[in-house]
Amino acid sequence: MEALALSGIGLGAIGFGLAAIGGGIGVGLSALGATQAIARQPEMYGRIFTVFMMGAALAEALGLLGFVLAFIAMS
């Protein structure tokens, strides 16, 4: 029984790590795309930045969801 509890803690830690990596990659790629788009069309800065912020918020929300689910898996 103790081995199952320890494996749950390990799975939770792995889940949190994957969620953090996924959120970081998502925000990084969206920032890359937004920077390239603004460099190509500076006059579209407002729309591009708005879409970037929405995408970054979604990527971070999914990362936080993974964080919470990792804690649920540990309990």
CHARMM internal coordinates of N, CA and C (Angstrom, degrees):
IC EDIT
DIST 1 N 1 CA 1.4447
DIST 1 CA 1 C 1.5283
ANGL 1 N 1 CA 1 C 110.73
DIST 1 C 2 N 1.3244
ANGL 1 CA 1 C 2 N 115.39
DIHE 1 N 1 CA 1 C 2 N -35.88
DIST 2 N 2 CA 1.4579
ANGL 1 C 2 N 2 CA 119.72
DIHE 1 CA 1 C 2 N 2 CA -179.33
DIST 2 CA 2 C 1.5264
ANGL 2 N 2 CA 2 C 111.18
DIHE 1 C 2 N 2 CA 2 C -67.73
DIST 2 C 3 N 1.3254
ANGL 2 CA 2 C 3 N 115.86
DIHE 2 N 2 CA 2 C 3 N -34.27
DIST 3 N 3 CA 1.4665
ANGL 2 C 3 N 3 CA 119.67
DIHE 2 CA 2 C 3 N 3 CA 178.83
DIST 3 CA 3 C 1.5225
ANGL 3 N 3 CA 3 C 110.59
DIHE 2 C 3 N 3 CA 3 C -64.76
DIST 3 C 4 N 1.3147
ANGL 3 CA 3 C 4 N 117.41
DIHE 3 N 3 CA 3 C 4 N -36.70
DIST 4 N 4 CA 1.4673
ANGL 3 C 4 N 4 CA 120.68
DIHE 3 CA 3 C 4 N 4 CA 178.37
DIST 4 CA 4 C 1.5206
ANGL 4 N 4 CA 4 C 111.18
DIHE 3 C 4 N 4 CA 4 C -66.13
DIST 4 C 5 N 1.3134
ANGL 4 CA 4 C 5 N 117.02
DIHE 4 N 4 CA 4 C 5 N -38.07
DIST 5 N 5 CA 1.4664
ANGL 4 C 5 N 5 CA 120.73
DIHE 4 CA 4 C 5 N 5 CA 178.74
DIST 5 CA 5 C 1.5230
ANGL 5 N 5 CA 5 C 110.15
DIHE 4 C 5 N 5 CA 5 C -66.40
DIST 5 C 6 N 1.3173
ANGL 5 CA 5 C 6 N 116.95
DIHE 5 N 5 CA 5 C 6 N -42.37
DIST 6 N 6 CA 1.4615
ANGL 5 C 6 N 6 CA 119.91
DIHE 5 CA 5 C 6 N 6 CA 179.02
DIST 6 CA 6 C 1.5209
ANGL 6 N 6 CA 6 C 111.75
DIHE 5 C 6 N 6 CA 6 C -67.13
DIST 6 C 7 N 1.3317
ANGL 6 CA 6 C 7 N 117.65
DIHE 6 N 6 CA 6 C 7 N -35.43
DIST 7 N 7 CA 1.4604
ANGL 6 C 7 N 7 CA 119.02
DIHE 6 CA 6 C 7 N 7 CA 178.40
DIST 7 CA 7 C 1.5242
ANGL 7 N 7 CA 7 C 110.46
DIHE 6 C 7 N 7 CA 7 C -69.01
DIST 7 C 8 N 1.3266
ANGL 7 CA 7 C 8 N 117.93
DIHE 7 N 7 CA 7 C 8 N -32.22
DIST 8 N 8 CA 1.4645
ANGL 7 C 8 N 8 CA 120.87
DIHE 7 CA 7 C 8 N 8 CA 175.83
DIST 8 CA 8 C 1.5136
ANGL 8 N 8 CA 8 C 111.89
DIHE 7 C 8 N 8 CA 8 C -64.66
DIST 8 C 9 N 1.3253
ANGL 8 CA 8 C 9 N 116.73
DIHE 8 N 8 CA 8 C 9 N -38.42
DIST 9 N 9 CA 1.4646
ANGL 8 C 9 N 9 CA 120.75
DIHE 8 CA 8 C 9 N 9 CA 177.70
DIST 9 CA 9 C 1.5262
ANGL 9 N 9 CA 9 C 109.75
DIHE 8 C 9 N 9 CA 9 C -66.11
DIST 9 C 10 N 1.3350
ANGL 9 CA 9 C 10 N 116.17
DIHE 9 N 9 CA 9 C 10 N -42.66
DIST 10 N 10 CA 1.4602
ANGL 9 C 10 N 10 CA 120.01
DIHE 9 CA 9 C 10 N 10 CA 178.87
DIST 10 CA 10 C 1.5168
ANGL 10 N 10 CA 10 C 111.91
DIHE 9 C 10 N 10 CA 10 C -64.44
DIST 10 C 11 N 1.3242
ANGL 10 CA 10 C 11 N 116.81
DIHE 10 N 10 CA 10 C 11 N -41.72
DIST 11 N 11 CA 1.4659
ANGL 10 C 11 N 11 CA 120.19
DIHE 10 CA 10 C 11 N 11 CA 178.84
DIST 11 CA 11 C 1.5195
ANGL 11 N 11 CA 11 C 110.97
DIHE 10 C 11 N 11 CA 11 C -65.94
DIST 11 C 12 N 1.3233
ANGL 11 CA 11 C 12 N 117.19
DIHE 11 N 11 CA 11 C 12 N -36.50
DIST 12 N 12 CA 1.4585
ANGL 11 C 12 N 12 CA 120.19
DIHE 11 CA 11 C 12 N 12 CA 177.26
DIST 12 CA 12 C 1.5136
ANGL 12 N 12 CA 12 C 111.68
DIHE 11 C 12 N 12 CA 12 C -64.78
DIST 12 C 13 N 1.3224
ANGL 12 CA 12 C 13 N 116.72
DIHE 12 N 12 CA 12 C 13 N -41.27
DIST 13 N 13 CA 1.4594
ANGL 12 C 13 N 13 CA 120.49
DIHE 12 CA 12 C 13 N 13 CA 179.25
DIST 13 CA 13 C 1.5264
ANGL 13 N 13 CA 13 C 110.82
DIHE 12 C 13 N 13 CA 13 C -66.45
DIST 13 C 14 N 1.3142
ANGL 13 CA 13 C 14 N 116.44
DIHE 13 N 13 CA 13 C 14 N -39.96
DIST 14 N 14 CA 1.4658
ANGL 13 C 14 N 14 CA 119.92
DIHE 13 CA 13 C 14 N 14 CA 177.15
DIST 14 CA 14 C 1.5228
ANGL 14 N 14 CA 14 C 110.18
DIHE 13 C 14 N 14 CA 14 C -65.67
DIST 14 C 15 N 1.3228
ANGL 14 CA 14 C 15 N 116.53
DIHE 14 N 14 CA 14 C 15 N -41.85
DIST 15 N 15 CA 1.4604
ANGL 14 C 15 N 15 CA 120.00
DIHE 14 CA 14 C 15 N 15 CA 178.78
DIST 15 CA 15 C 1.5195
ANGL 15 N 15 CA 15 C 112.27
DIHE 14 C 15 N 15 CA 15 C -62.26
DIST 15 C 16 N 1.3279
ANGL 15 CA 15 C 16 N 116.35
DIHE 15 N 15 CA 15 C 16 N -41.12
DIST 16 N 16 CA 1.4615
ANGL 15 C 16 N 16 CA 119.35
DIHE 15 CA 15 C 16 N 16 CA 178.03
DIST 16 CA 16 C 1.5214
ANGL 16 N 16 CA 16 C 110.70
DIHE 15 C 16 N 16 CA 16 C -65.00
DIST 16 C 17 N 1.3226
ANGL 16 CA 16 C 17 N 116.82
DIHE 16 N 16 CA 16 C 17 N -41.87
DIST 17 N 17 CA 1.4642
ANGL 16 C 17 N 17 CA 120.19
DIHE 16 CA 16 C 17 N 17 CA 179.36
DIST 17 CA 17 C 1.5128
ANGL 17 N 17 CA 17 C 111.84
DIHE 16 C 17 N 17 CA 17 C -61.96
DIST 17 C 18 N 1.3171
ANGL 17 CA 17 C 18 N 116.75
DIHE 17 N 17 CA 17 C 18 N -43.88
DIST 18 N 18 CA 1.4631
ANGL 17 C 18 N 18 CA 120.01
DIHE 17 CA 17 C 18 N 18 CA 178.63
DIST 18 CA 18 C 1.5236
ANGL 18 N 18 CA 18 C 111.41
DIHE 17 C 18 N 18 CA 18 C -65.40
DIST 18 C 19 N 1.3245
ANGL 18 CA 18 C 19 N 117.11
DIHE 18 N 18 CA 18 C 19 N -38.26
DIST 19 N 19 CA 1.4609
ANGL 18 C 19 N 19 CA 119.95
DIHE 18 CA 18 C 19 N 19 CA 178.70
DIST 19 CA 19 C 1.5235
ANGL 19 N 19 CA 19 C 111.17
DIHE 18 C 19 N 19 CA 19 C -65.08
DIST 19 C 20 N 1.3270
ANGL 19 CA 19 C 20 N 116.75
DIHE 19 N 19 CA 19 C 20 N -40.54
DIST 20 N 20 CA 1.4630
ANGL 19 C 20 N 20 CA 120.42
DIHE 19 CA 19 C 20 N 20 CA 179.61
DIST 20 CA 20 C 1.5212
ANGL 20 N 20 CA 20 C 110.83
DIHE 19 C 20 N 20 CA 20 C -67.03
DIST 20 C 21 N 1.3210
ANGL 20 CA 20 C 21 N 116.44
DIHE 20 N 20 CA 20 C 21 N -41.56
DIST 21 N 21 CA 1.4660
ANGL 20 C 21 N 21 CA 119.95
DIHE 20 CA 20 C 21 N 21 CA 178.84
DIST 21 CA 21 C 1.5203
ANGL 21 N 21 CA 21 C 110.18
DIHE 20 C 21 N 21 CA 21 C -65.25
DIST 21 C 22 N 1.3255
ANGL 21 CA 21 C 22 N 116.81
DIHE 21 N 21 CA 21 C 22 N -43.36
DIST 22 N 22 CA 1.4608
ANGL 21 C 22 N 22 CA 120.57
DIHE 21 CA 21 C 22 N 22 CA -179.30
DIST 22 CA 22 C 1.5214
ANGL 22 N 22 CA 22 C 112.60
DIHE 21 C 22 N 22 CA 22 C -62.05
DIST 22 C 23 N 1.3242
ANGL 22 CA 22 C 23 N 116.36
DIHE 22 N 22 CA 22 C 23 N -43.30
DIST 23 N 23 CA 1.4687
ANGL 22 C 23 N 23 CA 119.82
DIHE 22 CA 22 C 23 N 23 CA 177.97
DIST 23 CA 23 C 1.5194
ANGL 23 N 23 CA 23 C 111.92
DIHE 22 C 23 N 23 CA 23 C -64.57
DIST 23 C 24 N 1.3255
ANGL 23 CA 23 C 24 N 116.28
DIHE 23 N 23 CA 23 C 24 N -40.97
DIST 24 N 24 CA 1.4662
ANGL 23 C 24 N 24 CA 120.44
DIHE 23 CA 23 C 24 N 24 CA 178.95
DIST 24 CA 24 C 1.5190
ANGL 24 N 24 CA 24 C 112.29
DIHE 23 C 24 N 24 CA 24 C -64.35
DIST 24 C 25 N 1.3141
ANGL 24 CA 24 C 25 N 116.26
DIHE 24 N 24 CA 24 C 25 N -42.76
DIST 25 N 25 CA 1.4670
ANGL 24 C 25 N 25 CA 120.01
DIHE 24 CA 24 C 25 N 25 CA 178.34
DIST 25 CA 25 C 1.5220
ANGL 25 N 25 CA 25 C 110.39
DIHE 24 C 25 N 25 CA 25 C -65.27
DIST 25 C 26 N 1.3262
ANGL 25 CA 25 C 26 N 116.77
DIHE 25 N 25 CA 25 C 26 N -42.08
DIST 26 N 26 CA 1.4629
ANGL 25 C 26 N 26 CA 120.16
DIHE 25 CA 25 C 26 N 26 CA -179.71
DIST 26 CA 26 C 1.5203
ANGL 26 N 26 CA 26 C 112.89
DIHE 25 C 26 N 26 CA 26 C -61.88
DIST 26 C 27 N 1.3072
ANGL 26 CA 26 C 27 N 117.08
DIHE 26 N 26 CA 26 C 27 N -46.08
DIST 27 N 27 CA 1.4604
ANGL 26 C 27 N 27 CA 120.66
DIHE 26 CA 26 C 27 N 27 CA 179.10
DIST 27 CA 27 C 1.5281
ANGL 27 N 27 CA 27 C 110.59
DIHE 26 C 27 N 27 CA 27 C -67.56
DIST 27 C 28 N 1.3147
ANGL 27 CA 27 C 28 N 116.80
DIHE 27 N 27 CA 27 C 28 N -39.14
DIST 28 N 28 CA 1.4600
ANGL 27 C 28 N 28 CA 119.98
DIHE 27 CA 27 C 28 N 28 CA 179.15
DIST 28 CA 28 C 1.5243
ANGL 28 N 28 CA 28 C 112.61
DIHE 27 C 28 N 28 CA 28 C -63.06
DIST 28 C 29 N 1.3160
ANGL 28 CA 28 C 29 N 116.70
DIHE 28 N 28 CA 28 C 29 N -44.05
DIST 29 N 29 CA 1.4582
ANGL 28 C 29 N 29 CA 119.94
DIHE 28 CA 28 C 29 N 29 CA 179.24
DIST 29 CA 29 C 1.5304
ANGL 29 N 29 CA 29 C 111.87
DIHE 28 C 29 N 29 CA 29 C -67.82
DIST 29 C 30 N 1.3232
ANGL 29 CA 29 C 30 N 116.96
DIHE 29 N 29 CA 29 C 30 N -37.73
DIST 30 N 30 CA 1.4701
ANGL 29 C 30 N 30 CA 118.07
DIHE 29 CA 29 C 30 N 30 CA 178.50
DIST 30 CA 30 C 1.5273
ANGL 30 N 30 CA 30 C 110.70
DIHE 29 C 30 N 30 CA 30 C -69.68
DIST 30 C 31 N 1.3251
ANGL 30 CA 30 C 31 N 118.19
DIHE 30 N 30 CA 30 C 31 N -35.42
DIST 31 N 31 CA 1.4675
ANGL 30 C 31 N 31 CA 120.26
DIHE 30 CA 30 C 31 N 31 CA 176.01
DIST 31 CA 31 C 1.5252
ANGL 31 N 31 CA 31 C 110.53
DIHE 30 C 31 N 31 CA 31 C -66.35
DIST 31 C 32 N 1.3248
ANGL 31 CA 31 C 32 N 116.58
DIHE 31 N 31 CA 31 C 32 N -38.51
DIST 32 N 32 CA 1.4611
ANGL 31 C 32 N 32 CA 120.44
DIHE 31 CA 31 C 32 N 32 CA 176.58
DIST 32 CA 32 C 1.5267
ANGL 32 N 32 CA 32 C 110.61
DIHE 31 C 32 N 32 CA 32 C -60.10
DIST 32 C 33 N 1.3192
ANGL 32 CA 32 C 33 N 116.60
DIHE 32 N 32 CA 32 C 33 N -48.27
DIST 33 N 33 CA 1.4609
ANGL 32 C 33 N 33 CA 120.25
DIHE 32 CA 32 C 33 N 33 CA -179.99
DIST 33 CA 33 C 1.5120
ANGL 33 N 33 CA 33 C 112.34
DIHE 32 C 33 N 33 CA 33 C -63.52
DIST 33 C 34 N 1.3327
ANGL 33 CA 33 C 34 N 117.03
DIHE 33 N 33 CA 33 C 34 N -41.73
DIST 34 N 34 CA 1.4613
ANGL 33 C 34 N 34 CA 120.16
DIHE 33 CA 33 C 34 N 34 CA -179.91
DIST 34 CA 34 C 1.5216
ANGL 34 N 34 CA 34 C 111.17
DIHE 33 C 34 N 34 CA 34 C -65.95
DIST 34 C 35 N 1.3198
ANGL 34 CA 34 C 35 N 117.19
DIHE 34 N 34 CA 34 C 35 N -40.63
DIST 35 N 35 CA 1.4634
ANGL 34 C 35 N 35 CA 120.58
DIHE 34 CA 34 C 35 N 35 CA 179.28
DIST 35 CA 35 C 1.5237
ANGL 35 N 35 CA 35 C 110.91
DIHE 34 C 35 N 35 CA 35 C -64.09
DIST 35 C 36 N 1.3177
ANGL 35 CA 35 C 36 N 116.77
DIHE 35 N 35 CA 35 C 36 N -43.52
DIST 36 N 36 CA 1.4579
ANGL 35 C 36 N 36 CA 120.07
DIHE 35 CA 35 C 36 N 36 CA 178.75
DIST 36 CA 36 C 1.5268
ANGL 36 N 36 CA 36 C 111.27
DIHE 35 C 36 N 36 CA 36 C -65.33
DIST 36 C 37 N 1.3167
ANGL 36 CA 36 C 37 N 116.62
DIHE 36 N 36 CA 36 C 37 N -40.33
DIST 37 N 37 CA 1.4641
ANGL 36 C 37 N 37 CA 119.68
DIHE 36 CA 36 C 37 N 37 CA -179.60
DIST 37 CA 37 C 1.5236
ANGL 37 N 37 CA 37 C 111.30
DIHE 36 C 37 N 37 CA 37 C -66.99
DIST 37 C 38 N 1.3182
ANGL 37 CA 37 C 38 N 117.97
DIHE 37 N 37 CA 37 C 38 N -40.55
DIST 38 N 38 CA 1.4688
ANGL 37 C 38 N 38 CA 121.19
DIHE 37 CA 37 C 38 N 38 CA 178.96
DIST 38 CA 38 C 1.5265
ANGL 38 N 38 CA 38 C 109.99
DIHE 37 C 38 N 38 CA 38 C -67.83
DIST 38 C 39 N 1.3379
ANGL 38 CA 38 C 39 N 117.30
DIHE 38 N 38 CA 38 C 39 N -35.29
DIST 39 N 39 CA 1.4620
ANGL 38 C 39 N 39 CA 119.95
DIHE 38 CA 38 C 39 N 39 CA 177.78
DIST 39 CA 39 C 1.5238
ANGL 39 N 39 CA 39 C 110.84
DIHE 38 C 39 N 39 CA 39 C -65.85
DIST 39 C 40 N 1.3225
ANGL 39 CA 39 C 40 N 117.29
DIHE 39 N 39 CA 39 C 40 N -33.69
DIST 40 N 40 CA 1.4630
ANGL 39 C 40 N 40 CA 120.84
DIHE 39 CA 39 C 40 N 40 CA -179.44
DIST 40 CA 40 C 1.5275
ANGL 40 N 40 CA 40 C 112.13
DIHE 39 C 40 N 40 CA 40 C -80.13
DIST 40 C 41 N 1.3300
ANGL 40 CA 40 C 41 N 116.78
DIHE 40 N 40 CA 40 C 41 N -37.77
DIST 41 N 41 CA 1.4659
ANGL 40 C 41 N 41 CA 121.12
DIHE 40 CA 40 C 41 N 41 CA -178.03
DIST 41 CA 41 C 1.5303
ANGL 41 N 41 CA 41 C 109.76
DIHE 40 C 41 N 41 CA 41 C -135.38
DIST 41 C 42 N 1.3201
ANGL 41 CA 41 C 42 N 117.29
DIHE 41 N 41 CA 41 C 42 N 82.36
DIST 42 N 42 CA 1.4689
ANGL 41 C 42 N 42 CA 119.82
DIHE 41 CA 41 C 42 N 42 CA -177.12
DIST 42 CA 42 C 1.5310
ANGL 42 N 42 CA 42 C 113.48
DIHE 41 C 42 N 42 CA 42 C -62.00
DIST 42 C 43 N 1.3143
ANGL 42 CA 42 C 43 N 117.68
DIHE 42 N 42 CA 42 C 43 N -26.32
DIST 43 N 43 CA 1.4723
ANGL 42 C 43 N 43 CA 119.83
DIHE 42 CA 42 C 43 N 43 CA -178.39
DIST 43 CA 43 C 1.5312
ANGL 43 N 43 CA 43 C 112.35
DIHE 42 C 43 N 43 CA 43 C -70.34
DIST 43 C 44 N 1.3343
ANGL 43 CA 43 C 44 N 117.64
DIHE 43 N 43 CA 43 C 44 N -15.35
DIST 44 N 44 CA 1.4657
ANGL 43 C 44 N 44 CA 121.59
DIHE 43 CA 43 C 44 N 44 CA 179.53
DIST 44 CA 44 C 1.5322
ANGL 44 N 44 CA 44 C 112.12
DIHE 43 C 44 N 44 CA 44 C -96.21
DIST 44 C 45 N 1.3221
ANGL 44 CA 44 C 45 N 116.58
DIHE 44 N 44 CA 44 C 45 N 18.94
DIST 45 N 45 CA 1.4634
ANGL 44 C 45 N 45 CA 121.41
DIHE 44 CA 44 C 45 N 45 CA -174.60
DIST 45 CA 45 C 1.5286
ANGL 45 N 45 CA 45 C 112.03
DIHE 44 C 45 N 45 CA 45 C -53.96
DIST 45 C 46 N 1.3157
ANGL 45 CA 45 C 46 N 117.62
DIHE 45 N 45 CA 45 C 46 N -45.94
DIST 46 N 46 CA 1.4653
ANGL 45 C 46 N 46 CA 120.85
DIHE 45 CA 45 C 46 N 46 CA -175.40
DIST 46 CA 46 C 1.5171
ANGL 46 N 46 CA 46 C 112.86
DIHE 45 C 46 N 46 CA 46 C -60.77
DIST 46 C 47 N 1.3147
ANGL 46 CA 46 C 47 N 117.13
DIHE 46 N 46 CA 46 C 47 N -48.39
DIST 47 N 47 CA 1.4701
ANGL 46 C 47 N 47 CA 120.24
DIHE 46 CA 46 C 47 N 47 CA -178.88
DIST 47 CA 47 C 1.5234
ANGL 47 N 47 CA 47 C 111.49
DIHE 46 C 47 N 47 CA 47 C -68.62
DIST 47 C 48 N 1.3269
ANGL 47 CA 47 C 48 N 116.22
DIHE 47 N 47 CA 47 C 48 N -41.37
DIST 48 N 48 CA 1.4626
ANGL 47 C 48 N 48 CA 119.55
DIHE 47 CA 47 C 48 N 48 CA -178.83
DIST 48 CA 48 C 1.5254
ANGL 48 N 48 CA 48 C 110.14
DIHE 47 C 48 N 48 CA 48 C -64.72
DIST 48 C 49 N 1.3129
ANGL 48 CA 48 C 49 N 117.09
DIHE 48 N 48 CA 48 C 49 N -42.84
DIST 49 N 49 CA 1.4609
ANGL 48 C 49 N 49 CA 120.28
DIHE 48 CA 48 C 49 N 49 CA -178.96
DIST 49 CA 49 C 1.5262
ANGL 49 N 49 CA 49 C 110.88
DIHE 48 C 49 N 49 CA 49 C -65.11
DIST 49 C 50 N 1.3366
ANGL 49 CA 49 C 50 N 116.94
DIHE 49 N 49 CA 49 C 50 N -38.52
DIST 50 N 50 CA 1.4640
ANGL 49 C 50 N 50 CA 120.23
DIHE 49 CA 49 C 50 N 50 CA 178.52
DIST 50 CA 50 C 1.5209
ANGL 50 N 50 CA 50 C 111.16
DIHE 49 C 50 N 50 CA 50 C -62.84
DIST 50 C 51 N 1.3237
ANGL 50 CA 50 C 51 N 116.48
DIHE 50 N 50 CA 50 C 51 N -46.06
DIST 51 N 51 CA 1.4635
ANGL 50 C 51 N 51 CA 120.22
DIHE 50 CA 50 C 51 N 51 CA 179.18
DIST 51 CA 51 C 1.5307
ANGL 51 N 51 CA 51 C 110.57
DIHE 50 C 51 N 51 CA 51 C -65.28
DIST 51 C 52 N 1.3345
ANGL 51 CA 51 C 52 N 116.31
DIHE 51 N 51 CA 51 C 52 N -38.60
DIST 52 N 52 CA 1.4687
ANGL 51 C 52 N 52 CA 119.65
DIHE 51 CA 51 C 52 N 52 CA 177.32
DIST 52 CA 52 C 1.5250
ANGL 52 N 52 CA 52 C 110.90
DIHE 51 C 52 N 52 CA 52 C -61.20
DIST 52 C 53 N 1.3115
ANGL 52 CA 52 C 53 N 117.53
DIHE 52 N 52 CA 52 C 53 N -45.31
DIST 53 N 53 CA 1.4650
ANGL 52 C 53 N 53 CA 120.09
DIHE 52 CA 52 C 53 N 53 CA -178.81
DIST 53 CA 53 C 1.5221
ANGL 53 N 53 CA 53 C 111.33
DIHE 52 C 53 N 53 CA 53 C -63.76
DIST 53 C 54 N 1.3306
ANGL 53 CA 53 C 54 N 117.36
DIHE 53 N 53 CA 53 C 54 N -38.40
DIST 54 N 54 CA 1.4659
ANGL 53 C 54 N 54 CA 119.96
DIHE 53 CA 53 C 54 N 54 CA 177.64
DIST 54 CA 54 C 1.5314
ANGL 54 N 54 CA 54 C 110.59
DIHE 53 C 54 N 54 CA 54 C -64.92
DIST 54 C 55 N 1.3222
ANGL 54 CA 54 C 55 N 117.18
DIHE 54 N 54 CA 54 C 55 N -42.33
DIST 55 N 55 CA 1.4564
ANGL 54 C 55 N 55 CA 120.64
DIHE 54 CA 54 C 55 N 55 CA 178.76
DIST 55 CA 55 C 1.5152
ANGL 55 N 55 CA 55 C 112.53
DIHE 54 C 55 N 55 CA 55 C -66.78
DIST 55 C 56 N 1.3314
ANGL 55 CA 55 C 56 N 116.61
DIHE 55 N 55 CA 55 C 56 N -40.03
DIST 56 N 56 CA 1.4616
ANGL 55 C 56 N 56 CA 120.32
DIHE 55 CA 55 C 56 N 56 CA 178.91
DIST 56 CA 56 C 1.5290
ANGL 56 N 56 CA 56 C 110.30
DIHE 55 C 56 N 56 CA 56 C -65.18
DIST 56 C 57 N 1.3237
ANGL 56 CA 56 C 57 N 116.62
DIHE 56 N 56 CA 56 C 57 N -40.05
DIST 57 N 57 CA 1.4656
ANGL 56 C 57 N 57 CA 119.82
DIHE 56 CA 56 C 57 N 57 CA 178.50
DIST 57 CA 57 C 1.5256
ANGL 57 N 57 CA 57 C 110.89
DIHE 56 C 57 N 57 CA 57 C -64.07
DIST 57 C 58 N 1.3232
ANGL 57 CA 57 C 58 N 116.90
DIHE 57 N 57 CA 57 C 58 N -40.10
DIST 58 N 58 CA 1.4642
ANGL 57 C 58 N 58 CA 120.24
DIHE 57 CA 57 C 58 N 58 CA 178.50
DIST 58 CA 58 C 1.5287
ANGL 58 N 58 CA 58 C 110.73
DIHE 57 C 58 N 58 CA 58 C -65.15
DIST 58 C 59 N 1.3206
ANGL 58 CA 58 C 59 N 117.23
DIHE 58 N 58 CA 58 C 59 N -44.08
DIST 59 N 59 CA 1.4698
ANGL 58 C 59 N 59 CA 120.35
DIHE 58 CA 58 C 59 N 59 CA 179.56
DIST 59 CA 59 C 1.5299
ANGL 59 N 59 CA 59 C 110.54
DIHE 58 C 59 N 59 CA 59 C -62.81
DIST 59 C 60 N 1.3147
ANGL 59 CA 59 C 60 N 117.86
DIHE 59 N 59 CA 59 C 60 N -41.25
DIST 60 N 60 CA 1.4623
ANGL 59 C 60 N 60 CA 120.43
DIHE 59 CA 59 C 60 N 60 CA 178.83
DIST 60 CA 60 C 1.5239
ANGL 60 N 60 CA 60 C 111.24
DIHE 59 C 60 N 60 CA 60 C -68.85
DIST 60 C 61 N 1.3193
ANGL 60 CA 60 C 61 N 117.21
DIHE 60 N 60 CA 60 C 61 N -36.02
DIST 61 N 61 CA 1.4633
ANGL 60 C 61 N 61 CA 119.68
DIHE 60 CA 60 C 61 N 61 CA 178.21
DIST 61 CA 61 C 1.5202
ANGL 61 N 61 CA 61 C 110.57
DIHE 60 C 61 N 61 CA 61 C -63.98
DIST 61 C 62 N 1.3208
ANGL 61 CA 61 C 62 N 116.98
DIHE 61 N 61 CA 61 C 62 N -39.69
DIST 62 N 62 CA 1.4615
ANGL 61 C 62 N 62 CA 119.52
DIHE 61 CA 61 C 62 N 62 CA 177.80
DIST 62 CA 62 C 1.5249
ANGL 62 N 62 CA 62 C 110.85
DIHE 61 C 62 N 62 CA 62 C -67.41
DIST 62 C 63 N 1.3198
ANGL 62 CA 62 C 63 N 117.27
DIHE 62 N 62 CA 62 C 63 N -35.84
DIST 63 N 63 CA 1.4630
ANGL 62 C 63 N 63 CA 120.44
DIHE 62 CA 62 C 63 N 63 CA 175.57
DIST 63 CA 63 C 1.5215
ANGL 63 N 63 CA 63 C 111.42
DIHE 62 C 63 N 63 CA 63 C -63.77
DIST 63 C 64 N 1.3248
ANGL 63 CA 63 C 64 N 116.65
DIHE 63 N 63 CA 63 C 64 N -42.00
DIST 64 N 64 CA 1.4659
ANGL 63 C 64 N 64 CA 120.13
DIHE 63 CA 63 C 64 N 64 CA 178.12
DIST 64 CA 64 C 1.5209
ANGL 64 N 64 CA 64 C 111.44
DIHE 63 C 64 N 64 CA 64 C -67.52
DIST 64 C 65 N 1.3195
ANGL 64 CA 64 C 65 N 116.71
DIHE 64 N 64 CA 64 C 65 N -35.13
DIST 65 N 65 CA 1.4590
ANGL 64 C 65 N 65 CA 120.30
DIHE 64 CA 64 C 65 N 65 CA 176.38
DIST 65 CA 65 C 1.5275
ANGL 65 N 65 CA 65 C 110.35
DIHE 64 C 65 N 65 CA 65 C -62.42
DIST 65 C 66 N 1.3203
ANGL 65 CA 65 C 66 N 116.53
DIHE 65 N 65 CA 65 C 66 N -42.78
DIST 66 N 66 CA 1.4562
ANGL 65 C 66 N 66 CA 120.14
DIHE 65 CA 65 C 66 N 66 CA 175.91
DIST 66 CA 66 C 1.5131
ANGL 66 N 66 CA 66 C 112.16
DIHE 65 C 66 N 66 CA 66 C -62.83
DIST 66 C 67 N 1.3202
ANGL 66 CA 66 C 67 N 116.67
DIHE 66 N 66 CA 66 C 67 N -37.09
DIST 67 N 67 CA 1.4659
ANGL 66 C 67 N 67 CA 122.15
DIHE 66 CA 66 C 67 N 67 CA 176.99
DIST 67 CA 67 C 1.5242
ANGL 67 N 67 CA 67 C 110.48
DIHE 66 C 67 N 67 CA 67 C -61.37
DIST 67 C 68 N 1.3155
ANGL 67 CA 67 C 68 N 116.73
DIHE 67 N 67 CA 67 C 68 N -46.80
DIST 68 N 68 CA 1.4699
ANGL 67 C 68 N 68 CA 120.94
DIHE 67 CA 67 C 68 N 68 CA -179.82
DIST 68 CA 68 C 1.5248
ANGL 68 N 68 CA 68 C 111.11
DIHE 67 C 68 N 68 CA 68 C -66.78
DIST 68 C 69 N 1.3198
ANGL 68 CA 68 C 69 N 116.75
DIHE 68 N 68 CA 68 C 69 N -42.73
DIST 69 N 69 CA 1.4581
ANGL 68 C 69 N 69 CA 119.69
DIHE 68 CA 68 C 69 N 69 CA 179.50
DIST 69 CA 69 C 1.5283
ANGL 69 N 69 CA 69 C 112.06
DIHE 68 C 69 N 69 CA 69 C -65.02
DIST 69 C 70 N 1.3333
ANGL 69 CA 69 C 70 N 116.77
DIHE 69 N 69 CA 69 C 70 N -31.59
DIST 70 N 70 CA 1.4665
ANGL 69 C 70 N 70 CA 119.59
DIHE 69 CA 69 C 70 N 70 CA 175.64
DIST 70 CA 70 C 1.5155
ANGL 70 N 70 CA 70 C 110.69
DIHE 69 C 70 N 70 CA 70 C -64.28
DIST 70 C 71 N 1.3296
ANGL 70 CA 70 C 71 N 116.92
DIHE 70 N 70 CA 70 C 71 N -40.49
DIST 71 N 71 CA 1.4678
ANGL 70 C 71 N 71 CA 119.50
DIHE 70 CA 70 C 71 N 71 CA 177.40
DIST 71 CA 71 C 1.5186
ANGL 71 N 71 CA 71 C 111.74
DIHE 70 C 71 N 71 CA 71 C -68.50
DIST 71 C 72 N 1.3115
ANGL 71 CA 71 C 72 N 117.22
DIHE 71 N 71 CA 71 C 72 N -36.25
DIST 72 N 72 CA 1.4721
ANGL 71 C 72 N 72 CA 120.07
DIHE 71 CA 71 C 72 N 72 CA 177.34
DIST 72 CA 72 C 1.5200
ANGL 72 N 72 CA 72 C 109.74
DIHE 71 C 72 N 72 CA 72 C -65.08
DIST 72 C 73 N 1.3328
ANGL 72 CA 72 C 73 N 116.39
DIHE 72 N 72 CA 72 C 73 N -40.32
DIST 73 N 73 CA 1.4711
ANGL 72 C 73 N 73 CA 119.75
DIHE 72 CA 72 C 73 N 73 CA -179.86
DIST 73 CA 73 C 1.5275
ANGL 73 N 73 CA 73 C 110.99
DIHE 72 C 73 N 73 CA 73 C -65.81
DIST 73 C 74 N 1.3313
ANGL 73 CA 73 C 74 N 117.72
DIHE 73 N 73 CA 73 C 74 N -29.43
DIST 74 N 74 CA 1.4558
ANGL 73 C 74 N 74 CA 120.46
DIHE 73 CA 73 C 74 N 74 CA -179.15
DIST 74 CA 74 C 1.5212
ANGL 74 N 74 CA 74 C 112.06
DIHE 73 C 74 N 74 CA 74 C -75.49
DIST 74 C 75 N 1.3149
ANGL 74 CA 74 C 75 N 118.14
DIHE 74 N 74 CA 74 C 75 N -23.27
DIST 75 N 75 CA 1.4733
ANGL 74 C 75 N 75 CA 119.20
DIHE 74 CA 74 C 75 N 75 CA -176.93
DIST 75 CA 75 C 1.5116
ANGL 75 N 75 CA 75 C 112.32
DIHE 74 C 75 N 75 CA 75 C -90.58
END
COOR INIT
IC SEED 1 N 1 CA 1 C
IC BUILD
